[in-house]
Amino acid sequence: MAPLTASHAAPAAVRPSPPRRRSRAKPKPPRPRLVVVSELRGLGGLVLEQALLDGSADPQASLVAWANRLAAELAVEGVGSPPDYRELMQAIVAVNRRAAADPDRPTVAISRDAAA
């Protein structure tokens, strides 16, 4: 009689996991305008430091994306893709001025998926 042991067959193929469902969580409300404007000013300070160190350098893509996301939250035109830190600084100042021109304009909630 043959022993009752598991056969040494090849392991079963690993099936890919099913795609994740979207969260049904309540969407986050837009952030208060004061918070978004304060963050924009903080970003402006960081970009000013970079502009003083080397104003003609290419700006980091993450800083440009951050500025554009804040402009989208403020519902104003973004900074685009400036070629250097000096122009990025000028574009952030312009975003702040556009936001200050209409202080009653509500902010817009930006989802993480849209920001990425």
N, C-alpha and C positions, 0 to 999 in steps of 0.2 A: 504494500500500500504506500502511495506517495505522501510525503508530508504536506500538511495544509499550511503553506506559507504564501506570502504575497509574491507574485511574479516580479521579475526584474524588468518589466517593460519600461519603455521610455516615458518620462513624465508627460502628463497631459499638457497640451498647449495652453499657455496663459491667455485668458480672454481679456481684452482691454476693458477697463472699467467704463460703465455707462456715463454719458455726459452729465455734468452736475446741473441740477435744476436751478433756475433763478430763484433768488430769495423772495419769499412773499412778505418780507418784513416791510413795515411802513417806511416809505421813502423819507429821507431826512429833509427837514425844512431848510430853506435858504438861511445862510448865516447872516447875522446882523451886519448892516452896512458899516458900522464903526469898526467891527472886527476885520472885515475884508480890506477896508481902507488902511487900517493900522498895519496889516500884513503887507500891503502894497508899499507902504512907507518903509517898513523894515527891509523889504526886498530892495528898495531904492538905496538904502544905506549900504547894503552888501554890494550892490552893483557899483556904487560910488567908490567904495574901497578898491574894487577891481579896476575901475576906470583910472583911478589915481596911480595904481601900480603899473598898469600897461593898458592905456586907453585904446590902442590900436589892435589889441589881441582879439581873436574870435571869441565871442561870448559862449559860455557853456550852454549846451542845448537845454539842460534842466532848468537853468535860470530863465531862458526865453520861454520855455513851456510854462513855467510857474507864472510869469508875468501875463502870458496870454490867458491862462486859466483864471487869474484874478480879474482880468478885464472882462472875461465872459461872465463871471459872477456879478460884476458891476453892470453888466449889460451895456458895455461901451466897446468901441473898436479896440482891438488888441495891438500889440507891439509889432506883429509880423515877424520877420526874421532879419534883424539888424546885423550888419557886417562886423561891428566892433562894439566894445563896451561903452564908448562915448555915445553912439547912436542909441544903444539900448537904454542908457540913462535918460537921454532926451525923450525917448518913447515912453518910458515909465512916468516921467513928469507929465507928458501929454495925456496919458491914461488917467492920472490923478486929476488933471484939470478938467477932462471930460466928465469924470465922475462927480467932481465938485460943482460943475455947471448945472447939474440936475439932481440935487440932494434928495428929492422926493421919489426918485425912480427906485422901484423895489429891486432887491438883489435877486439873483437867479440861483436855484439849487443846481449844483453840478454833481452828477453821479461819478463814482470812481471809474466806471467803465468808460464814460465819455472823456474823463481826464486822461486816461492811459493811452 
